[in-house]
Amino acid sequence: MTPRKLIALTRAGIMESLQFRLGTFVTLFANLIYLVLVYYLWKAIYASSGTDVVNGMTFNDTMIYLILATALFNFLEMFIVWDMSRSIQSGKIILDLLKPMTFRKYTFWSYSGSHVVSFVLTFIPTFVVVMIVTKGAIHMGLNLLWFAIATVLALIINFNIEMIVATICLYTESTWGINIVKETIVLLLSGASIPLAFFPDKLGTVVRYLPFRAVYDTPLSILLEKNGSDTISGLLSLFGMQLIWVVVLTIAGTLFWNHSVRKITVNGG
Amino acid sequence: MGNEAIVMKDLCKDFKVLNRHEGLKGSIRDLFSRDYKTVSAVRNVDLTVNKGEMIGYLGPNGAGKSTTIKMMTGVLEPTSGEILVNGVVPYINRKKNCENIGVVFGQRSQLWWSLPLIESFKLLRDIYMVSEKDYQDMLELYRSLVDIEPILHKPVRQMSLGQRTLSDILAAFLHNPDIVFLDEPTIGLDVSMKAKIRSLIAGLNEQKNTTVILTTHDMGDVDALCKRIVIIDKGQKIYDNDIEHLKSYFGSYRTLRLKLDDDTWEETLIDESKTDIMEVINRADRQKKIRDIELIEISTEEVIKKIYEGEAS
């Protein structure tokens, strides 16, 4: 596998995403509405709790966490399940299968360009705004570098989750329900909609070892220096957990896909 | 390996299909059903295609054409039999096989929808690792065959169907593959675009000595492009020979039209190997005066239609 192919795919992906710049603004606007809702919801939760600190997090901590989680969600979001089911129905998938590289690689690098665009156009602006508004609540140091690494690992884990769900959809031949289930599970268990600190103890412990957490909670914890990520050992254990899931899911996803693709029959034609 | 681009020996493909039941009750039963039946899509097909050949691969809908093509491209694994494409087994050496083939499926596009055509070309150049020189030479060849300038910088989604098909064909040939599979490349196109696309395919085949497997329902494509025709029906090969030979498949049929004294045309289908045309004319002349005579060759389309309708048996 040479970088030339990968760079070419990323480049085309960037150009294609830039064609839909209006979509980026709509996303930003939708986020704004969502965040207003989140703001008032959590304001009510904190008001009714009677204390300033709930589960070790202040209102500001929670808001920063959730705003960045939303931005991260827009950046990491993939539509492989939808795209694949559509290209199976139209039969277009055969053209992707006939590219001189593995389908998984081709898919991953076809998406990478849009990730670059959404990182620059949605994540960075959100991050800058949070930074300015909170006046130094986010520490500017090595944590930014660790965050970047954790985000790339999160991207790979998320890609594998998407691919595995998409492969399941090959068998069920229906997509909608399974995709909704996946989205709900990922959003809930990853900490993207409720910070993991708010989970009941037992559930929280289980969730900490699941791959979903490695997608949103781990990069955010590292960025905000929470969950012990301000110590070397804490950092290492977070990265270790991510790495294990990257390896496990990549192997599982590849095997599952390779097994399934031999059985797949492309409709029509 | 000699001169063969594709070799298939005794190739078979079976599909397992769930026996579906009728009605709501049946649908629920199907959820747990293990009741499969085997459908053989391709049965004992032998086929050898030489390098640089352009063959028309024909058959009625559902005859097993797509299944065979999918096996040649490596997407499907045959149930039994041998298959070699450019000397490799496609479903095992999938990546290597993909580097040496190009595909066009009439109604699906491999181009990047929202980008100008040139960007798709650049992307394909990099994915197939084509050197800059070969790429430029290929573009030069394209320019000599068709007028690509107006479409080169046009986003694919703004193209007409004809322009898009043309672009897809150019994209399939871009990495100079040994074999190109064209599946109904002229479907839905107007007469002049069809002619343009046929001459482009002929030109590329001639210049690059590319083997072309053409699947189509348009006999105009076949007449214009293919010397050899392979017909498959119900999964079996039923014809494999020259296009000229095809016309005498049912005997040398021709239609004789006679315009008689009362201004009516009388048509007779004549098998020249059995009946003498002059005799028919003489006989008719004795009854009524003949004003005009026409002798019409049977068209490829009619022969194919007869074969599909099973008159051969």
Boltz contact constraints between the chains, C-beta under 6 A:
constraints:
  - contact:
      token1: [A, 4]
      token2: [B, 126]
      max_distance: 6.0
  - contact:
      token1: [A, 5]
      token2: [B, 126]
      max_distance: 6.0
  - contact:
      token1: [A, 5]
      token2: [B, 127]
      max_distance: 6.0
  - contact:
      token1: [A, 8]
      token2: [B, 123]
      max_distance: 6.0
  - contact:
      token1: [A, 8]
      token2: [B, 126]
      max_distance: 6.0
  - contact:
      token1: [A, 12]
      token2: [B, 112]
      max_distance: 6.0
  - contact:
      token1: [A, 12]
      token2: [B, 123]
      max_distance: 6.0
  - contact:
      token1: [A, 15]
      token2: [B, 115]
      max_distance: 6.0
  - contact:
      token1: [A, 16]
      token2: [B, 114]
      max_distance: 6.0
  - contact:
      token1: [A, 16]
      token2: [B, 115]
      max_distance: 6.0
  - contact:
      token1: [A, 19]
      token2: [B, 114]
      max_distance: 6.0
  - contact:
      token1: [A, 91]
      token2: [B, 108]
      max_distance: 6.0
  - contact:
      token1: [A, 92]
      token2: [B, 108]
      max_distance: 6.0
  - contact:
      token1: [A, 94]
      token2: [B, 75]
      max_distance: 6.0
  - contact:
      token1: [A, 95]
      token2: [B, 110]
      max_distance: 6.0
  - contact:
      token1: [A, 97]
      token2: [B, 75]
      max_distance: 6.0
  - contact:
      token1: [A, 98]
      token2: [B, 73]
      max_distance: 6.0
  - contact:
      token1: [A, 98]
      token2: [B, 98]
      max_distance: 6.0
  - contact:
      token1: [A, 98]
      token2: [B, 103]
      max_distance: 6.0
  - contact:
      token1: [A, 100]
      token2: [B, 95]
      max_distance: 6.0
  - contact:
      token1: [A, 100]
      token2: [B, 98]
      max_distance: 6.0
  - contact:
      token1: [A, 100]
      token2: [B, 99]
      max_distance: 6.0
  - contact:
      token1: [A, 269]
      token2: [B, 66]
      max_distance: 6.0
